[in-house]
Amino acid sequence: MITGKFPSLRLRRSRKNEWSRRLIQENNLTASDFILPIFLIEGKNKKIPVKSMQGVFRHTLDKLPSIIDKSLKMNLPMIALFPNTKTNKKNKKGSEALNEDNLVCRAIQLIKKRYKNQIGIMCDVALDPYTSHGHDGLLKSKYVLNDETVEVLIKQSLLQAQMGCDVLAPSDMMDGRIGKIRKSLDKSGYNMTQILSYAVKYASGYYGPFRDAVGSKGLLNGNKKNYQMDFRNSDEALREVALDIKEGADMVMVKPGLPYLDIIKSVKENFKVPVLAYQVSGEYSLLTNGINKRLIDNDVIIESLTSFKRAGANAIVSYFADRLDKILK
């Protein structure tokens, strides 16, 4: 609705000075809006760069304290753990996901022992870092089985909760898994463990660098279109969110982020629930490569991150989160 008429109304009056622009800002970013993803590897005293994601590294567990210390200094509320599992520990069933001595379990215990509840820990619930075929669930005749996979995800969730994970994040896109995981958590005494459902996860071409980082890229057998969403669909996203909220999700994720701002906005407006956006590896790498080649400047980082808030996201998972002290300045 237009209220006013030029020349008595000049919108540029409020844009003239920097103090005035700050005064009327509709959206802003703080460190509390971000979650830092961390890639884990076996070994000691290693910090290995992810070639497809400049500025991002895989870390051994002994490197975690320095990362957490910096995260706390910047006032980040939560970190997200992703394992790069050794090939010899992967199999068709993703059994390593249920090993209480796996990378993620050891990382959770290390962080909780040293930092208690100073920072939240989010853990991925899915089998793709552990399967030899690279899929998020159990595979049969090139099709990912739903109900059989959910049974494994329940066990994975309970194990991570037992280790001290604060926020379980099922990213697998199996039907019905949120309700069954919630019931199992409550029955086992983990009624305060939160569930962040990847309710809206599209079968996207933006995930390539992530699969490189966790070591599943070269293993993927086929594609994930029979369980992840079709990027052409938006109404279906609302159905997915509605189901997961009814089943007990505390928060929902939209992934990828930037190509799906319309979905973030629609979910927020329709459900009024906490909505998170994932600025995925492909988005990150495109931006950093563009900056490095001087096709665009650093300002695009904060511009892209602010777009998530403008669309309605409560928080953002971003590989830029460990550099917010520079970016937000």
Secondary structure, DSSP 4 states (H G I P E B T S, - for coil): -----TTT--GGGGGSSHHHHHHT-S----GGGEEEEEEE-SSSS-EEE-TTSTT-EEE-GGGHHHHHHHHHHTT--EEEEEE---GGG-BTT-GGGG-TTSHHHHHHHHHHHHHTTSSEEEEEE-STTTBTT--SS-EETTEE-SHHHHHHHHHHHHHHHHHT-SEEEE-S--TTHHHHHHHHHHHTT-TT-EEEEEEEEB--GGGHHHHHHHT-GGG--S-STTTSBPTT-SHHHHHHHHHHHHHT-SEEEEESSGGGHHHHHHHHHHH-S-EEEE--HHHHHHHHHHHHTTSS-THHHHHHHHHHHHHT-SEEE-TTGGGHHHH--
